[in-house]
């Protein structure tokens, strides 16, 4: 039985902790805040409840597998999963609207043809076929296996089979997601639909590899789910599974450093007067699993990552985070309301330039509007909680003057297209900038990590789960296979496999 110290109680860290405990190890989780879940938090006030991080769950199979491998009770016995239908409603800048069914390629094609005109659905359907090829080529190395030592093969060639385009006697294939949209979809509304999947993670489609086509493919192939009571209920279920498997949690315990001995990890040093079970400020461990931003990890040990040849986010990439507005509304939610609506920006170039740092001038962002039909989130049926989310750069000083409130006003005005009369119905609102995410997760600036992507010279890859310091592992969205709830759960499985089976572990078969 090995002693394992886990830094942070995020979803990936808890997924690893539960699996390691079942394998017979003694696992202690040190969390600097007073609760679990990482970015999966809840805000409550006056009978209203809101998810403040992710609001939906793609690929629930990841957490079904976690619960199967760690106990008798399946996931559905611990939380209630609801498949969303429609998957989303899209409101485009020209006033066109379309509701897309969940996990139905044929239904999506039909809906797009009806809303955008004949041929639109066919072009989108053909794109999804090519996106599936990219998915099939990368699913195992990017999601189910530890990052290959020769990771460069994933960086050099983009797996998306772009359609050849001949121009000025030259033949080219799309190299970026923006080129895929412009050359293959040829409709600004379809382009907006495509690029919204990258924007959700702060990725600029103009600089993002074409392999990001797998992001919409995952949604339309596997569907999107809601957890009754909010996604926070999923975090609760994973935490309770950890506790049931004898994982120990120490809250309010910030880790100040990684302890090394004889060239390998020997434990963690606790800060601020916190102490381990032995009463010491050092908690000895045979392995340390760090569920933190690699930038934070570098402050704990200089030996964590693998130097210049290590896979890591491009340091020139501007980090992005979530700007969230929580709205408490009077009046009942209409019966036919979509759970999720995307209100697309009227000026995509301005939005991307602001997000990428080419300009500091605001643009009306693409706003995601979540309106769950869930009695557990509202005081009664005469009120409605609504969550607005936009992706913004984290290096802007959102605390200056009334910056945050004015940007929130901009988002609420945009959301009026999805919730008519929203300002007249408003009781109160809570504005959360990326700084709130930074306080809850420790991520520098409150940035949100993206899923791992192939191609693009490796800019879409993230640090490997194993490090050059023996006994130290990375878990969660800031390590392979990247950000998002399912990816965090997958990272937990990979780290547990590396510790239990050793460095030759190559993923579940």
Secondary structure as UniProt FT lines:
FT   STRAND          3..7
FT   HELIX           11..22
FT   TURN            23..24
FT   STRAND          26..31
FT   TURN            38..39
FT   STRAND          42..45
FT   TURN            46..47
FT   STRAND          48..51
FT   STRAND          57..58
FT   HELIX           61..70
FT   HELIX           75..78
FT   STRAND          81..83
FT   STRAND          88..91
FT   TURN            93..94
FT   STRAND          97..100
FT   TURN            102..103
FT   HELIX           105..116
FT   TURN            118..119
FT   HELIX           120..139
FT   HELIX           140..144
FT   TURN            149..151
FT   HELIX           152..156
FT   STRAND          164..167
FT   TURN            168..169
FT   STRAND          170..173
FT   HELIX           177..180
FT   HELIX           181..185
FT   HELIX           188..199
FT   TURN            200..202
FT   TURN            205..207
FT   HELIX           210..212
FT   HELIX           213..222
FT   STRAND          224..227
FT   TURN            228..229
FT   HELIX           232..244
FT   TURN            245..246
FT   STRAND          248..251
FT   STRAND          255..261
FT   TURN            262..263
FT   STRAND          264..270
FT   TURN            272..273
FT   TURN            277..278
FT   STRAND          282..284
FT   STRAND          287..290
FT   HELIX           294..300
FT   TURN            302..303
FT   HELIX           307..309
FT   TURN            315..316
FT   STRAND          320..330
FT   TURN            335..336
FT   STRAND          340..343
FT   HELIX           348..356
FT   STRAND          367..370
FT   HELIX           375..377
FT   TURN            381..382
FT   STRAND          383..393
FT   TURN            394..395
FT   TURN            398..399
FT   TURN            401..402
FT   HELIX           403..415
FT   TURN            416..418
FT   TURN            420..421
FT   HELIX           422..425
FT   STRAND          426..432
FT   HELIX           434..441
FT   HELIX           444..446
FT   HELIX           456..458
FT   TURN            459..460
FT   STRAND          472..474
FT   TURN            477..478
FT   TURN            480..481
FT   HELIX           485..501
FT   TURN            503..504
//
